[in-house]
Amino acid sequence: MSVAVRVVLSVLLSAPIALAEPAQAGTTIFKASSDGGPPAGAAKQPAKPQYVIISFDGAHDMAQWRRSRALAQKTGARFTYFLSCVFLLSKDKRRDYQAPGEAAGRSAVGFAQTKAEVAERLGQIRLAADEGHEIASHACGHFDGKGWSKADWLKEFDAFKRIMAGAYAFNGLDGEPADWKSFAQTAVTGFRAPYLSTGPALYEALREAGLHYDASAVSRGPVEPAAQGGIDRFSLPQIPEGPNARRIIAMDYNLFVRHSGGLERPDGAAAFQARSYEAFKAAFDAQYRGERIPLQLGFHFTLMNGGAYWGALEQFADDVCGKADVVCTSYADYLKRTDADASDTATGEIGASSAGG
């Protein structure tokens, strides 16, 4: 990866454009009836709900915290926020973090500008958690850890817990909630690697670090999570997009690169939003009318191409999250619900409610 590309990726907290693709599970697609469902006489809809898992990487910009929470309140959705822990350190406290193989105080995405900014972000984190959203880990300094050892990953995971638990003290902030340290140490159970860049050492370290799932893989289309080595592994799907229906990772940055070569084109925002919404909705419809494999969509707290991708997200969530048999929720809640379903099935009980949230 060239220096120029890495700089762009770091600034946007991005994912890589292309990764290896496991085969997609088969999906039955019906021609829609006038009400959006399968036509009369089509195969019976599956009893299970359609899950939609929407996540945000980085979780730094305050306006996007507020905007995403407002969207959730409007639609009943619950999100996963993959937090980069350097945004809980003000610049003058940056030396409290040292990434593997890096000098103390270095980060690929910077730090918070002031302790007041940290205080506001901590407030947003707690509000989101209280509203039913999930706070998960995006590591700390957004470095590419593909070549890291298990010990390196454990160091990074330890830094995340230490900085999150000590965020009030490190920054000299008053008003720490009584249960903040407990929350910081126990609430984070999931992880997504910066750049979606993984390796065998990461998977060796995840369980030892107390994490339950990883959401860093990519698949050709929606697939169920697979349990390996005590960790549930989720894959962002590649979905058909654009006039030629070429597949692309279902993440805003990848759309940004395809649509405008990674250069800002706010004049094309309306067209880019329409293309993105159509891709999200088509991927949803294929599962909703078919096997109902969970659909995962990834975003960042960065407005690209005039906010086209956030606009598409809001339009999509408005359309689908209110359906009675759709659950727009976090990774952790998905695992909780589906584990409960499996347990209920084993004991002959009725599965979990399909109500959203």
N, C-alpha and C positions, 0 to 999 in steps of 0.2 A: 504493500500500500504506500503510495507516495505521501510526502509530507503535506502537500496541498489537500489531498483527499482526506487525510486523517484530521486536519484542522477543521474542514467543513463538517465531518462526521461528529467531531467532539463538540463543536458549537451547538449542533442541533440535537445532541444526544441520540444519534441515529442508529439504525440497524444496517447491516450490509445488504447489498442489492440482490445477491444470489447466493444460495446455499444449497447443500445436498438435499434431495427430496425423497423421502420414503413414498411408497406407493399409496394412492388414495383409496380409501374404502369405497365400495360401490354405492351409488346413490340412485334411487328411483325418482324421476322427475315427471310430474303430471302437467298437462296443459291446464292452466288455471281456468276456473269458472268465473262468472261475472262478479262473485263476491270475494274473489282472491283465493279461494280454497280449491281443492281438487274437484273435478266434475262428478256429477252423479254417476254411480256405478264404478268409480275408481276404487282402488284398494283402500281399506279402512285406515284412517289416520292412526298412527301409533299413540298409545295412551300416554307416553312420557311427554313432558313439556319440551319445548325447544329452548335450549339455553343459549344465551348470547353473553360472552365474556369480553368486556371492554376495559382496556387498561391504558395507563399513561406512564411513560418513562421519564425519569428525572424529577418531576413534581416540584419545580422551583418557582415559576412565575406566579405571583399572587393573584393577578387578574384571572388566570386560567384555573386556579384553585376555586375562586368564587364562581366562575362561569360553569365549571364542571359540576359543582355542587348544586347550582341552580338548575342545571339540566336534570340531574338526578331527582331533585324535588319535584320537578314538573312531570317526569316520566315514570317515576318509581324505580329507576335503575339504581344499581349499586356497582361501584367501580373498584378496581385495584389500582393503587398508586405505587409504582415502583420508585422509591425515593433514593436519590443519590445523597449520601450523608454529608458530603462537603458543603451542602447548602444549609447545614446546621452549624457551620462555623463561620464567624465573621472573618474578614481578611486579616485582622491583627491576631487572630487565634489559629491561623492556618497551619502553624507548625505543630499543632496537636495531632495532625494526621500525616502519616508517612506510608505511602503505597509500597508494595514489594518492588525492590530494585530502583526506587526513586528517592530523591532527596526529600527531606521533611518539608512540608508546606507546598508541595507540587500537586496540581490537579489538572486533568485534561479539560475540565469545564469550569474552572474558577471556583470561587467561594461566594458566600453571601457578602454583600457590600458593607453592611453595618449590623450591629447587634439588634437594632430595632427591626431590621428585616428578618433576622432569625426569630425574634419574638413573634412577629406576625405569622411566619410560616409555621411555627410550633402551634400557634392558635388554630391555624387552618387544619393542621394534621389532626389535632384533637377533635375539632368540630366534625371533620369527615369521619373519624372513627366512631364518634358518638352517633352519627347518622347512619351507621351500618356499612360504611365503606371499609376496604381493607388497605392497610399500610404494609407494603412489602419492600424488599431490598433490591436496589439496582447497584449494589456495592457502594463505593465511596467516590473515588476520583475519576471514574469513567475511563479507566485504562483498559487496553486490550489484554486480557489475561489468558489468552490461548496457550501461551508457553509457560504459565505459572505452574509451580509445583503444588502439591496438596498443602504443604506448610504455608506457601504464599497465600493461597485462598483462605486458609484458616486465619491468617493474619488480617486479611482484608475483612472477613466476616466479624472478627473480634473488634476491629476498628469501628465497623458499623454499629455494633451493639454499644460499645463504649461511648462513642460520640453521641448517639441518639439518647442514651440514658443520662449522659452528663451534659446535655446541650444547654440547660439553664445555667448550671454551674460554670461551664467553660466560658460562656459569654457574659457572665456576671448579671444574669437576668433574675428579677424577682418574680414571684407568683407561680413557682413550680407547683403543679397539682400534687397532692399527697401521694397519688398512685402512679405518678409519671414514670418512675424508674421501673416499677413492676410492669407497666404497660410496654415500655421500651424493650424490656428483656423478654417478654412473652408473646406480644401481639404479632410480631413479624415471623411468619412461617413460610414465606415464599420468596423466590428469587428470579430475576431475569438478568442475564449477563450483558454488560455493555457491548454494543455491536453484535449482539447475539453470538458472541465468540466464546466457544467452550472447548473443553478437552477432557481427557480421562481424569485428570487430577481434580477438576472441579467436582465431578460426580462422586469422587472419593471423599471430598471435603464436606459436601452439602449436609449429609446426614449427621456427621460428627459435629457440625455447627448448629444442629438443632432445627434445620430447615426441613420442610415436608414436601415441597414441590419446586420444580424448576420450569420456567416458561420461556426457554431460550431457543428451542428447536424450531425448525421450519419443515412443513410437509407440503405435498403437492396440492392437497385440498384438505378440508376439515377431517380430522381424525380424533378418535377418543384418546384421552391421555393414557399412557402406558406406565405401569408401576415397574421400576427396575431398581434393585438394590435398596429398597425401602423408600424411594423417592418417586413421586408421581411426576412424570415428564409430559409437559404440554408442548404443542407445536403450533406456531402461527401458520395459518394456511396460505398457500398461494391460490389466488382466486382469479377467474377470468375478468379482464378489464379492457375497456376501449373498443373501438370499432372492429378490431381483429381478435378480440377476446383472448389476448395474450395473458398468461398468468403472471401475477405479481404478488409479492408478500403483502398481506393485508395490513399494511402499516402506512401512516401518512408520509413518512420520509421517502419511502420507496415510490409512492405515487408522485411526490414532488420531483424526484429525479427523472422519472419517466416523462412527466408532463412538461417539464421546463429545463431539464438537464441540471437540476439542482440550483438554478438561478431564479431569483424572484421575478415573477411575471404577474403582478396584481391585476393587470388588464385582462388576464385570462381566467380570473377567479371564478366567474359564473360557469364557464365551460368546464373547468377542472372540478368544480363542486358537483356539477351534474354527472360527469363521468364517474366520479368516486361514489356518489350516492347510488347510481345504477349498479355499480359493481358490488357494493355492500348488499343492496337489496336482492340482486340476483343470487348471490351466494347464500343469503338467508332463505330465500324462497326455495332453493334447491333442497335445503335440509328440512325446512318446515313442511314441505309436501312430500318429503322422502323419509330418510332414516332418522332424522333429527339428531344428527351428530352436533355437538356444541360448535358454535361459530365464534371464533376469537378475532378481535380487531384491536390493533395497537396504535397509539397516538403519543404525541409529545406535547409538552407545554410551550410549544413554539408555533407561531402562526406563519405558515408557509403559503406562498402564492395568494396573499390577501385573505388568509383565513379560509381558503377553499375547503380544507379537509375537516376543520372543525364545523364548518357549515354543513358539510355532508353528514358528519356524525350526528349533529343535532336533528337534522331532517330524518335520518334513519331511526334514531332513538324515538322520536315523536311517532313514527309510523309503526314500529314493531313492539316497543317495550310495554305498551298498554294492553296488548292482547292477553286474553285470559289464560292461554296455554303457552305463553312465552315468559321466561325468567331471564331478565337482564341483570346479571349479578357478578360478583367477584370470583376470582379463582378459589379462594378459601371457602366461600359459601357454596360454590359448586361442589367442591369435595365433600363438604359437610352434608349437603342435600343428597348427593348420590351415594355416599356411604350409608346414610340413613335408609335410602331406597333399597340398597342391597341387603341391609339387615332386615328390613321389613319383608322383603320378598322371601328371605330365608325362613322367616317365622310365619309366613302366610298372611302378613298384615298388608293393608293398603299402603301404597307408596306416598311420598311426600306431596304436599300441596303444590299446585302449579302456579300459585299466585306469585306475581313479580315481587322483586326486592329481597 
